Amino acid sequence: MTAPARARASQELIRAEEPVLAHNYHPLPVVVARAEGAWVEDVEGRRYLDMLAGYSALNFGHRHPALVDAAHRQLDRLTLTSRAFHHDRLAGFAERLAALTGTDMVLPMNTGAEAVESGIKVARKWAYDVKGVPADHATIVVAADNFHGRTTTIVGFSTDETARAGFGPFTPGFRVVPYNDLAALEEAVDETTAAVLIEPIQGEAGVLIPDDGYLAGVRELTRRAGCLFVADEIQSGLGRTGRTLAVEHEPVVPDVVLLGKALGGGIVPVSAVVGSREVLGVLRPGEHGSTFGGNPLAAAVGTAVVELLETGEFQRRAAELGTVLREGLAALVGRGVVGFRARGLWAGVDVDPALGSGREISERLMREGVLVKDTHGSTIRLAPPLTVTGEELRGALGTLEKVLTS
């Protein structure tokens, strides 16, 4: 097929989506057909460096051999039983994930939003059964500019009007305070508070990193108030920031951690709520569940993901290459970049609005062979697979410089 023919095929595939797919996304105009490692290839045969990694779902790159092998082997044996029966992969997965995260118990689910919803249910049940909050009076404190998913309960405590508008009425019982503000948090917590639910780093908001001591302050405040600290590590966890969990950048152990995205290795959706036995132990049969949660295929892939993280290799790579990322972005400040925030292989980059919106910058980078995604305004996110090489990372930064300065 000639290059013009391939280009026409790409446009035809994009146009074919319009009448049949709900318009809940506005993707970049690239049609991916193949991928491996940190690279994807479109239907026209053009290669792109993936600097988004599925919003951290592809921490180990596309089609990591160990993960693909684990999936293939399990596909030949057993894929689904539902939790109506035991299966031979679940206990091992749960034990190793609990050990990796330093927790006691695991509640396996599928998507990140399911993990958040499950965490909310668990926190409320704990508040009634253990803390003694009167029935139907439990509250949960969350942070402004959060992103925990898009179910109706979750968007009800979002401050993003695009996510909220037109979807009410919303579930009561949530209090919103500014992020990175311990005084406001303390004022919002009272005897009805079941939990404080926050992202250790706010990804969708632009990779907002709180002040040193904030997470430790949240932990101490919740301990004093007798409520739970629930950390949403769905994007920030499993190696992304140079630690297994982002909360580990401070001496902090939450009561509950929410995991997802990378836990499925970019192969199947896998999420989990992990935490102390005192908290997760409040659930009884029939009170919560999921047909696919903890299924054999998910457990096999999730176990392979845990095995990769147990070596510490990917956490070290994220920390070491994070230095390359920060230094490269620092060199661009004043040359199209007006500011940035980075931890490990994760960065929010604020581009001079005079040069274009985040969407426009993302499209220019796409045309140069680098895939990123905007957040709000003129901010773009960089989150390459943890398998990216230093040379590839420097190349992407060089392309960003070209786009901003040419």
Contacts in CASP RR format, 6 or more apart in sequence:
PFRMAT RR
TARGET T0000
AUTHOR 0000-0000-0000
METHOD contacts of the structure
MODEL  1
MTAPARARASQELIRAEEPVLAHNYHPLPVVVARAEGAWVEDVEGRRYLD
MLAGYSALNFGHRHPALVDAAHRQLDRLTLTSRAFHHDRLAGFAERLAAL
TGTDMVLPMNTGAEAVESGIKVARKWAYDVKGVPADHATIVVAADNFHGR
TTTIVGFSTDETARAGFGPFTPGFRVVPYNDLAALEEAVDETTAAVLIEP
IQGEAGVLIPDDGYLAGVRELTRRAGCLFVADEIQSGLGRTGRTLAVEHE
PVVPDVVLLGKALGGGIVPVSAVVGSREVLGVLRPGEHGSTFGGNPLAAA
VGTAVVELLETGEFQRRAAELGTVLREGLAALVGRGVVGFRARGLWAGVD
VDPALGSGREISERLMREGVLVKDTHGSTIRLAPPLTVTGEELRGALGTL
EKVLTS
1 9 0 8 1.000
3 44 0 8 1.000
6 43 0 8 1.000
6 44 0 8 1.000
6 45 0 8 1.000
7 44 0 8 1.000
9 43 0 8 1.000
9 44 0 8 1.000
10 30 0 8 1.000
10 31 0 8 1.000
10 42 0 8 1.000
10 43 0 8 1.000
10 44 0 8 1.000
13 31 0 8 1.000
13 43 0 8 1.000
14 29 0 8 1.000
14 31 0 8 1.000
28 362 0 8 1.000
28 363 0 8 1.000
28 366 0 8 1.000
28 371 0 8 1.000
28 373 0 8 1.000
29 363 0 8 1.000
29 366 0 8 1.000
30 42 0 8 1.000
30 48 0 8 1.000
30 366 0 8 1.000
30 371 0 8 1.000
31 42 0 8 1.000
31 43 0 8 1.000
31 44 0 8 1.000
32 40 0 8 1.000
32 41 0 8 1.000
32 42 0 8 1.000
32 43 0 8 1.000
33 41 0 8 1.000
33 42 0 8 1.000
33 43 0 8 1.000
33 45 0 8 1.000
34 40 0 8 1.000
34 41 0 8 1.000
35 41 0 8 1.000
35 50 0 8 1.000
35 62 0 8 1.000
35 63 0 8 1.000
36 62 0 8 1.000
36 63 0 8 1.000
37 61 0 8 1.000
37 62 0 8 1.000
37 63 0 8 1.000
37 64 0 8 1.000
37 385 0 8 1.000
37 387 0 8 1.000
38 49 0 8 1.000
38 50 0 8 1.000
38 53 0 8 1.000
38 61 0 8 1.000
38 62 0 8 1.000
38 384 0 8 1.000
38 385 0 8 1.000
38 387 0 8 1.000
38 388 0 8 1.000
38 389 0 8 1.000
38 392 0 8 1.000
39 47 0 8 1.000
39 48 0 8 1.000
39 49 0 8 1.000
39 50 0 8 1.000
39 62 0 8 1.000
40 47 0 8 1.000
40 48 0 8 1.000
40 50 0 8 1.000
40 62 0 8 1.000
40 371 0 8 1.000
41 47 0 8 1.000
41 48 0 8 1.000
42 48 0 8 1.000
46 369 0 8 1.000
47 369 0 8 1.000
48 366 0 8 1.000
48 369 0 8 1.000
48 370 0 8 1.000
48 371 0 8 1.000
49 369 0 8 1.000
49 370 0 8 1.000
49 371 0 8 1.000
49 384 0 8 1.000
49 388 0 8 1.000
49 392 0 8 1.000
49 395 0 8 1.000
49 396 0 8 1.000
50 58 0 8 1.000
50 61 0 8 1.000
50 62 0 8 1.000
50 371 0 8 1.000
50 384 0 8 1.000
50 385 0 8 1.000
51 365 0 8 1.000
51 370 0 8 1.000
51 371 0 8 1.000
51 372 0 8 1.000
51 382 0 8 1.000
51 383 0 8 1.000
51 384 0 8 1.000
51 396 0 8 1.000
52 371 0 8 1.000
52 372 0 8 1.000
52 373 0 8 1.000
52 381 0 8 1.000
52 382 0 8 1.000
52 383 0 8 1.000
52 384 0 8 1.000
53 59 0 8 1.000
53 61 0 8 1.000
53 383 0 8 1.000
53 384 0 8 1.000
53 385 0 8 1.000
54 261 0 8 1.000
54 266 0 8 1.000
54 383 0 8 1.000
55 235 0 8 1.000
55 261 0 8 1.000
55 373 0 8 1.000
55 383 0 8 1.000
56 234 0 8 1.000
56 235 0 8 1.000
56 236 0 8 1.000
56 237 0 8 1.000
56 238 0 8 1.000
56 240 0 8 1.000
56 261 0 8 1.000
56 262 0 8 1.000
56 346 0 8 1.000
56 383 0 8 1.000
57 260 0 8 1.000
57 261 0 8 1.000
57 262 0 8 1.000
57 264 0 8 1.000
57 265 0 8 1.000
57 266 0 8 1.000
58 262 0 8 1.000
58 265 0 8 1.000
58 266 0 8 1.000
58 385 0 8 1.000
59 238 0 8 1.000
59 239 0 8 1.000
59 240 0 8 1.000
59 261 0 8 1.000
59 262 0 8 1.000
59 265 0 8 1.000
59 314 0 8 1.000
59 385 0 8 1.000
59 386 0 8 1.000
60 67 0 8 1.000
60 262 0 8 1.000
60 265 0 8 1.000
60 266 0 8 1.000
60 305 0 8 1.000
60 308 0 8 1.000
60 314 0 8 1.000
60 385 0 8 1.000
60 386 0 8 1.000
60 387 0 8 1.000
61 266 0 8 1.000
61 385 0 8 1.000
61 386 0 8 1.000
61 387 0 8 1.000
62 266 0 8 1.000
62 385 0 8 1.000
64 265 0 8 1.000
64 308 0 8 1.000
64 387 0 8 1.000
66 304 0 8 1.000
66 307 0 8 1.000
66 308 0 8 1.000
67 264 0 8 1.000
67 265 0 8 1.000
67 266 0 8 1.000
67 267 0 8 1.000
67 301 0 8 1.000
67 304 0 8 1.000
67 305 0 8 1.000
67 308 0 8 1.000
68 267 0 8 1.000
69 304 0 8 1.000
70 300 0 8 1.000
70 301 0 8 1.000
70 302 0 8 1.000
70 303 0 8 1.000
70 304 0 8 1.000
71 267 0 8 1.000
71 268 0 8 1.000
71 297 0 8 1.000
71 300 0 8 1.000
71 301 0 8 1.000
73 300 0 8 1.000
74 89 0 8 1.000
74 296 0 8 1.000
74 297 0 8 1.000
74 300 0 8 1.000
74 301 0 8 1.000
75 297 0 8 1.000
77 296 0 8 1.000
78 87 0 8 1.000
78 88 0 8 1.000
78 89 0 8 1.000
78 296 0 8 1.000
78 297 0 8 1.000
79 295 0 8 1.000
79 296 0 8 1.000
79 297 0 8 1.000
80 292 0 8 1.000
80 295 0 8 1.000
80 296 0 8 1.000
80 297 0 8 1.000
81 87 0 8 1.000
81 295 0 8 1.000
81 296 0 8 1.000
82 291 0 8 1.000
82 292 0 8 1.000
82 295 0 8 1.000
83 289 0 8 1.000
83 290 0 8 1.000
83 291 0 8 1.000
83 293 0 8 1.000
83 294 0 8 1.000
87 295 0 8 1.000
87 296 0 8 1.000
87 299 0 8 1.000
88 296 0 8 1.000
89 296 0 8 1.000
89 299 0 8 1.000
89 300 0 8 1.000
89 303 0 8 1.000
90 108 0 8 1.000
90 294 0 8 1.000
90 296 0 8 1.000
90 299 0 8 1.000
92 299 0 8 1.000
92 303 0 8 1.000
93 106 0 8 1.000
93 108 0 8 1.000
93 294 0 8 1.000
93 299 0 8 1.000
93 300 0 8 1.000
93 302 0 8 1.000
93 303 0 8 1.000
93 306 0 8 1.000
94 105 0 8 1.000
94 106 0 8 1.000
94 108 0 8 1.000
96 303 0 8 1.000
96 306 0 8 1.000
96 307 0 8 1.000
96 310 0 8 1.000
97 106 0 8 1.000
97 259 0 8 1.000
97 263 0 8 1.000
97 272 0 8 1.000
97 274 0 8 1.000
97 302 0 8 1.000
97 306 0 8 1.000
98 104 0 8 1.000
98 105 0 8 1.000
98 106 0 8 1.000
98 274 0 8 1.000
98 275 0 8 1.000
100 244 0 8 1.000
100 306 0 8 1.000
100 309 0 8 1.000
100 310 0 8 1.000
101 244 0 8 1.000
101 245 0 8 1.000
101 257 0 8 1.000
101 259 0 8 1.000
101 274 0 8 1.000
101 275 0 8 1.000
102 253 0 8 1.000
103 257 0 8 1.000
103 274 0 8 1.000
103 275 0 8 1.000
103 276 0 8 1.000
104 275 0 8 1.000
104 276 0 8 1.000
104 277 0 8 1.000
104 280 0 8 1.000
105 274 0 8 1.000
105 275 0 8 1.000
105 276 0 8 1.000
105 277 0 8 1.000
105 280 0 8 1.000
105 281 0 8 1.000
106 272 0 8 1.000
106 273 0 8 1.000
106 274 0 8 1.000
106 275 0 8 1.000
106 280 0 8 1.000
107 118 0 8 1.000
107 122 0 8 1.000
107 272 0 8 1.000
107 273 0 8 1.000
107 274 0 8 1.000
107 280 0 8 1.000
107 283 0 8 1.000
107 288 0 8 1.000
108 270 0 8 1.000
108 271 0 8 1.000
108 272 0 8 1.000
108 290 0 8 1.000
108 293 0 8 1.000
108 294 0 8 1.000
108 298 0 8 1.000
108 299 0 8 1.000
109 115 0 8 1.000
109 118 0 8 1.000
109 271 0 8 1.000
109 272 0 8 1.000
109 273 0 8 1.000
109 289 0 8 1.000
109 290 0 8 1.000
109 293 0 8 1.000
109 294 0 8 1.000
110 269 0 8 1.000
110 270 0 8 1.000
110 271 0 8 1.000
110 290 0 8 1.000
110 292 0 8 1.000
110 293 0 8 1.000
110 298 0 8 1.000
111 260 0 8 1.000
111 269 0 8 1.000
111 271 0 8 1.000
112 149 0 8 1.000
112 234 0 8 1.000
112 258 0 8 1.000
112 260 0 8 1.000
112 261 0 8 1.000
112 269 0 8 1.000
112 271 0 8 1.000
113 148 0 8 1.000
113 149 0 8 1.000
113 150 0 8 1.000
113 151 0 8 1.000
113 154 0 8 1.000
114 271 0 8 1.000
114 290 0 8 1.000
115 234 0 8 1.000
115 258 0 8 1.000
115 259 0 8 1.000
115 260 0 8 1.000
115 271 0 8 1.000
115 272 0 8 1.000
115 273 0 8 1.000
116 148 0 8 1.000
116 149 0 8 1.000
116 151 0 8 1.000
116 154 0 8 1.000
116 197 0 8 1.000
116 232 0 8 1.000
116 234 0 8 1.000
116 258 0 8 1.000
117 151 0 8 1.000
117 153 0 8 1.000
117 154 0 8 1.000
118 273 0 8 1.000
118 288 0 8 1.000
119 197 0 8 1.000
119 230 0 8 1.000
119 256 0 8 1.000
119 258 0 8 1.000
119 273 0 8 1.000
120 140 0 8 1.000
120 153 0 8 1.000
120 195 0 8 1.000
120 197 0 8 1.000
121 287 0 8 1.000
121 288 0 8 1.000
122 256 0 8 1.000
122 273 0 8 1.000
122 279 0 8 1.000
122 280 0 8 1.000
122 282 0 8 1.000
122 283 0 8 1.000
122 288 0 8 1.000
123 138 0 8 1.000
123 140 0 8 1.000
123 194 0 8 1.000
123 195 0 8 1.000
123 197 0 8 1.000
123 228 0 8 1.000
123 230 0 8 1.000
123 256 0 8 1.000
123 279 0 8 1.000
124 138 0 8 1.000
124 140 0 8 1.000
124 194 0 8 1.000
125 282 0 8 1.000
125 283 0 8 1.000
125 287 0 8 1.000
126 194 0 8 1.000
126 228 0 8 1.000
126 278 0 8 1.000
126 279 0 8 1.000
126 282 0 8 1.000
127 133 0 8 1.000
127 138 0 8 1.000
127 192 0 8 1.000
127 193 0 8 1.000
127 194 0 8 1.000
127 195 0 8 1.000
127 227 0 8 1.000
128 135 0 8 1.000
128 138 0 8 1.000
129 282 0 8 1.000
130 278 0 8 1.000
130 282 0 8 1.000
131 194 0 8 1.000
131 226 0 8 1.000
131 227 0 8 1.000
133 191 0 8 1.000
133 192 0 8 1.000
133 194 0 8 1.000
134 192 0 8 1.000
137 192 0 8 1.000
138 173 0 8 1.000
138 192 0 8 1.000
138 193 0 8 1.000
138 194 0 8 1.000
139 173 0 8 1.000
139 174 0 8 1.000
139 175 0 8 1.000
139 190 0 8 1.000
139 192 0 8 1.000
139 193 0 8 1.000
139 194 0 8 1.000
140 157 0 8 1.000
140 173 0 8 1.000
140 174 0 8 1.000
140 175 0 8 1.000
140 193 0 8 1.000
140 194 0 8 1.000
140 195 0 8 1.000
140 196 0 8 1.000
140 197 0 8 1.000
141 174 0 8 1.000
141 175 0 8 1.000
141 176 0 8 1.000
141 177 0 8 1.000
141 185 0 8 1.000
141 188 0 8 1.000
141 189 0 8 1.000
141 193 0 8 1.000
141 195 0 8 1.000
141 196 0 8 1.000
141 197 0 8 1.000
142 148 0 8 1.000
142 157 0 8 1.000
142 174 0 8 1.000
142 175 0 8 1.000
142 176 0 8 1.000
142 177 0 8 1.000
142 196 0 8 1.000
142 197 0 8 1.000
142 198 0 8 1.000
143 176 0 8 1.000
143 177 0 8 1.000
143 178 0 8 1.000
143 179 0 8 1.000
143 180 0 8 1.000
143 198 0 8 1.000
143 199 0 8 1.000
143 202 0 8 1.000
144 159 0 8 1.000
144 176 0 8 1.000
144 177 0 8 1.000
144 178 0 8 1.000
144 179 0 8 1.000
145 159 0 8 1.000
145 160 0 8 1.000
145 179 0 8 1.000
145 202 0 8 1.000
145 204 0 8 1.000
145 205 0 8 1.000
145 208 0 8 1.000
146 157 0 8 1.000
146 158 0 8 1.000
146 159 0 8 1.000
146 179 0 8 1.000
146 198 0 8 1.000
146 199 0 8 1.000
146 202 0 8 1.000
146 205 0 8 1.000
147 158 0 8 1.000
147 160 0 8 1.000
147 199 0 8 1.000
147 202 0 8 1.000
147 203 0 8 1.000
147 204 0 8 1.000
147 205 0 8 1.000
148 154 0 8 1.000
148 157 0 8 1.000
148 158 0 8 1.000
148 197 0 8 1.000
148 199 0 8 1.000
148 232 0 8 1.000
148 234 0 8 1.000
149 155 0 8 1.000
150 163 0 8 1.000
152 167 0 8 1.000
152 168 0 8 1.000
152 170 0 8 1.000
152 171 0 8 1.000
153 170 0 8 1.000
153 171 0 8 1.000
155 163 0 8 1.000
155 164 0 8 1.000
155 167 0 8 1.000
155 170 0 8 1.000
156 164 0 8 1.000
156 167 0 8 1.000
156 168 0 8 1.000
156 170 0 8 1.000
156 171 0 8 1.000
156 174 0 8 1.000
157 170 0 8 1.000
157 174 0 8 1.000
157 176 0 8 1.000
158 164 0 8 1.000
159 176 0 8 1.000
160 204 0 8 1.000
164 170 0 8 1.000
175 188 0 8 1.000
177 184 0 8 1.000
177 185 0 8 1.000
177 187 0 8 1.000
177 188 0 8 1.000
178 184 0 8 1.000
179 198 0 8 1.000
179 202 0 8 1.000
179 205 0 8 1.000
179 208 0 8 1.000
179 210 0 8 1.000
180 208 0 8 1.000
180 210 0 8 1.000
180 211 0 8 1.000
180 214 0 8 1.000
182 214 0 8 1.000
182 217 0 8 1.000
182 218 0 8 1.000
182 221 0 8 1.000
185 196 0 8 1.000
185 218 0 8 1.000
185 221 0 8 1.000
186 221 0 8 1.000
189 196 0 8 1.000
189 221 0 8 1.000
189 222 0 8 1.000
189 225 0 8 1.000
189 227 0 8 1.000
190 225 0 8 1.000
193 225 0 8 1.000
193 226 0 8 1.000
193 227 0 8 1.000
194 227 0 8 1.000
194 228 0 8 1.000
195 222 0 8 1.000
195 227 0 8 1.000
195 228 0 8 1.000
195 229 0 8 1.000
195 230 0 8 1.000
195 255 0 8 1.000
195 256 0 8 1.000
196 218 0 8 1.000
196 221 0 8 1.000
196 222 0 8 1.000
196 227 0 8 1.000
196 228 0 8 1.000
196 229 0 8 1.000
196 230 0 8 1.000
197 230 0 8 1.000
197 232 0 8 1.000
198 218 0 8 1.000
198 230 0 8 1.000
198 231 0 8 1.000
198 232 0 8 1.000
199 231 0 8 1.000
199 232 0 8 1.000
199 233 0 8 1.000
199 235 0 8 1.000
199 236 0 8 1.000
200 210 0 8 1.000
200 215 0 8 1.000
200 231 0 8 1.000
200 232 0 8 1.000
200 233 0 8 1.000
200 236 0 8 1.000
200 245 0 8 1.000
200 246 0 8 1.000
200 247 0 8 1.000
200 249 0 8 1.000
201 207 0 8 1.000
201 208 0 8 1.000
201 209 0 8 1.000
201 210 0 8 1.000
201 235 0 8 1.000
201 236 0 8 1.000
201 241 0 8 1.000
201 246 0 8 1.000
201 343 0 8 1.000
201 346 0 8 1.000
202 208 0 8 1.000
203 235 0 8 1.000
203 236 0 8 1.000
203 346 0 8 1.000
203 375 0 8 1.000
203 381 0 8 1.000
204 375 0 8 1.000
205 375 0 8 1.000
205 376 0 8 1.000
206 341 0 8 1.000
206 348 0 8 1.000
206 375 0 8 1.000
206 376 0 8 1.000
206 379 0 8 1.000
206 381 0 8 1.000
207 341 0 8 1.000
207 342 0 8 1.000
207 343 0 8 1.000
207 346 0 8 1.000
207 347 0 8 1.000
207 348 0 8 1.000
207 381 0 8 1.000
208 341 0 8 1.000
209 341 0 8 1.000
209 343 0 8 1.000
212 250 0 8 1.000
213 250 0 8 1.000
215 247 0 8 1.000
215 249 0 8 1.000
215 250 0 8 1.000
215 252 0 8 1.000
216 250 0 8 1.000
216 251 0 8 1.000
216 252 0 8 1.000
218 229 0 8 1.000
218 252 0 8 1.000
219 229 0 8 1.000
219 252 0 8 1.000
219 253 0 8 1.000
219 254 0 8 1.000
222 228 0 8 1.000
222 229 0 8 1.000
222 255 0 8 1.000
223 229 0 8 1.000
228 254 0 8 1.000
228 255 0 8 1.000
228 256 0 8 1.000
228 279 0 8 1.000
229 252 0 8 1.000
229 254 0 8 1.000
229 255 0 8 1.000
229 256 0 8 1.000
230 254 0 8 1.000
230 255 0 8 1.000
230 256 0 8 1.000
230 257 0 8 1.000
230 258 0 8 1.000
231 245 0 8 1.000
231 246 0 8 1.000
231 247 0 8 1.000
231 254 0 8 1.000
231 256 0 8 1.000
231 257 0 8 1.000
231 258 0 8 1.000
232 258 0 8 1.000
233 245 0 8 1.000
233 246 0 8 1.000
233 247 0 8 1.000
233 257 0 8 1.000
233 258 0 8 1.000
233 259 0 8 1.000
234 258 0 8 1.000
234 259 0 8 1.000
234 260 0 8 1.000
234 261 0 8 1.000
234 271 0 8 1.000
235 261 0 8 1.000
236 245 0 8 1.000
236 246 0 8 1.000
236 346 0 8 1.000
237 244 0 8 1.000
237 245 0 8 1.000
237 246 0 8 1.000
237 259 0 8 1.000
237 262 0 8 1.000
238 244 0 8 1.000
238 245 0 8 1.000
238 259 0 8 1.000
238 260 0 8 1.000
238 261 0 8 1.000
238 262 0 8 1.000
238 263 0 8 1.000
238 305 0 8 1.000
238 309 0 8 1.000
239 262 0 8 1.000
239 309 0 8 1.000
239 314 0 8 1.000
239 315 0 8 1.000
239 318 0 8 1.000
239 386 0 8 1.000
240 246 0 8 1.000
240 262 0 8 1.000
240 318 0 8 1.000
240 344 0 8 1.000
240 345 0 8 1.000
240 346 0 8 1.000
240 383 0 8 1.000
240 386 0 8 1.000
241 249 0 8 1.000
241 318 0 8 1.000
241 343 0 8 1.000
241 344 0 8 1.000
241 345 0 8 1.000
241 346 0 8 1.000
242 315 0 8 1.000
242 316 0 8 1.000
242 318 0 8 1.000
242 319 0 8 1.000
242 322 0 8 1.000
242 343 0 8 1.000
242 344 0 8 1.000
242 345 0 8 1.000
243 249 0 8 1.000
243 315 0 8 1.000
243 319 0 8 1.000
244 309 0 8 1.000
244 312 0 8 1.000
244 315 0 8 1.000
245 257 0 8 1.000
246 343 0 8 1.000
247 253 0 8 1.000
247 254 0 8 1.000
247 257 0 8 1.000
249 343 0 8 1.000
254 275 0 8 1.000
255 275 0 8 1.000
255 276 0 8 1.000
255 279 0 8 1.000
256 273 0 8 1.000
256 274 0 8 1.000
256 275 0 8 1.000
256 276 0 8 1.000
256 279 0 8 1.000
256 280 0 8 1.000
257 273 0 8 1.000
257 274 0 8 1.000
257 275 0 8 1.000
258 271 0 8 1.000
258 272 0 8 1.000
258 273 0 8 1.000
259 271 0 8 1.000
259 272 0 8 1.000
259 273 0 8 1.000
259 274 0 8 1.000
260 270 0 8 1.000
260 271 0 8 1.000
260 272 0 8 1.000
261 271 0 8 1.000
262 305 0 8 1.000
263 270 0 8 1.000
263 271 0 8 1.000
263 272 0 8 1.000
263 302 0 8 1.000
263 305 0 8 1.000
264 270 0 8 1.000
264 298 0 8 1.000
264 301 0 8 1.000
264 302 0 8 1.000
264 305 0 8 1.000
265 301 0 8 1.000
265 302 0 8 1.000
265 304 0 8 1.000
265 305 0 8 1.000
267 301 0 8 1.000
268 297 0 8 1.000
268 298 0 8 1.000
268 301 0 8 1.000
269 298 0 8 1.000
270 294 0 8 1.000
270 298 0 8 1.000
270 301 0 8 1.000
270 302 0 8 1.000
270 305 0 8 1.000
273 280 0 8 1.000
274 280 0 8 1.000
292 298 0 8 1.000
308 314 0 8 1.000
309 315 0 8 1.000
314 386 0 8 1.000
314 387 0 8 1.000
317 345 0 8 1.000
317 386 0 8 1.000
317 387 0 8 1.000
318 344 0 8 1.000
318 345 0 8 1.000
318 386 0 8 1.000
319 344 0 8 1.000
321 344 0 8 1.000
321 345 0 8 1.000
321 386 0 8 1.000
321 388 0 8 1.000
321 390 0 8 1.000
321 393 0 8 1.000
322 342 0 8 1.000
322 344 0 8 1.000
322 345 0 8 1.000
324 390 0 8 1.000
324 393 0 8 1.000
324 394 0 8 1.000
325 342 0 8 1.000
325 344 0 8 1.000
325 345 0 8 1.000
325 347 0 8 1.000
325 382 0 8 1.000
325 393 0 8 1.000
325 397 0 8 1.000
326 342 0 8 1.000
326 347 0 8 1.000
328 394 0 8 1.000
328 397 0 8 1.000
329 337 0 8 1.000
329 339 0 8 1.000
329 340 0 8 1.000
329 342 0 8 1.000
329 347 0 8 1.000
329 349 0 8 1.000
329 397 0 8 1.000
330 340 0 8 1.000
331 401 0 8 1.000
332 397 0 8 1.000
332 400 0 8 1.000
332 401 0 8 1.000
332 404 0 8 1.000
333 339 0 8 1.000
333 340 0 8 1.000
334 352 0 8 1.000
335 401 0 8 1.000
335 404 0 8 1.000
335 405 0 8 1.000
336 351 0 8 1.000
336 352 0 8 1.000
336 355 0 8 1.000
336 404 0 8 1.000
336 405 0 8 1.000
337 349 0 8 1.000
337 350 0 8 1.000
337 351 0 8 1.000
337 352 0 8 1.000
337 404 0 8 1.000
338 350 0 8 1.000
338 351 0 8 1.000
338 352 0 8 1.000
339 349 0 8 1.000
339 350 0 8 1.000
340 347 0 8 1.000
340 348 0 8 1.000
340 349 0 8 1.000
340 350 0 8 1.000
341 347 0 8 1.000
341 348 0 8 1.000
342 348 0 8 1.000
342 382 0 8 1.000
345 382 0 8 1.000
345 383 0 8 1.000
345 384 0 8 1.000
345 386 0 8 1.000
345 388 0 8 1.000
346 381 0 8 1.000
346 382 0 8 1.000
346 383 0 8 1.000
347 381 0 8 1.000
347 382 0 8 1.000
347 383 0 8 1.000
348 375 0 8 1.000
348 379 0 8 1.000
348 380 0 8 1.000
348 381 0 8 1.000
348 382 0 8 1.000
349 379 0 8 1.000
349 380 0 8 1.000
349 381 0 8 1.000
349 382 0 8 1.000
349 400 0 8 1.000
350 378 0 8 1.000
350 379 0 8 1.000
351 358 0 8 1.000
351 361 0 8 1.000
351 378 0 8 1.000
351 379 0 8 1.000
351 380 0 8 1.000
351 404 0 8 1.000
352 378 0 8 1.000
352 404 0 8 1.000
353 377 0 8 1.000
353 378 0 8 1.000
355 361 0 8 1.000
355 378 0 8 1.000
355 404 0 8 1.000
356 378 0 8 1.000
357 374 0 8 1.000
357 377 0 8 1.000
357 378 0 8 1.000
358 374 0 8 1.000
358 375 0 8 1.000
358 377 0 8 1.000
358 378 0 8 1.000
358 379 0 8 1.000
358 380 0 8 1.000
359 374 0 8 1.000
361 372 0 8 1.000
361 374 0 8 1.000
361 378 0 8 1.000
361 380 0 8 1.000
361 403 0 8 1.000
361 404 0 8 1.000
362 371 0 8 1.000
362 372 0 8 1.000
362 373 0 8 1.000
362 374 0 8 1.000
362 380 0 8 1.000
364 403 0 8 1.000
365 371 0 8 1.000
365 372 0 8 1.000
365 380 0 8 1.000
365 399 0 8 1.000
365 400 0 8 1.000
365 403 0 8 1.000
368 399 0 8 1.000
368 402 0 8 1.000
368 403 0 8 1.000
369 399 0 8 1.000
370 396 0 8 1.000
370 399 0 8 1.000
370 400 0 8 1.000
372 380 0 8 1.000
372 381 0 8 1.000
372 382 0 8 1.000
373 380 0 8 1.000
373 381 0 8 1.000
374 380 0 8 1.000
374 381 0 8 1.000
375 381 0 8 1.000
382 396 0 8 1.000
384 392 0 8 1.000
384 393 0 8 1.000
384 396 0 8 1.000
END
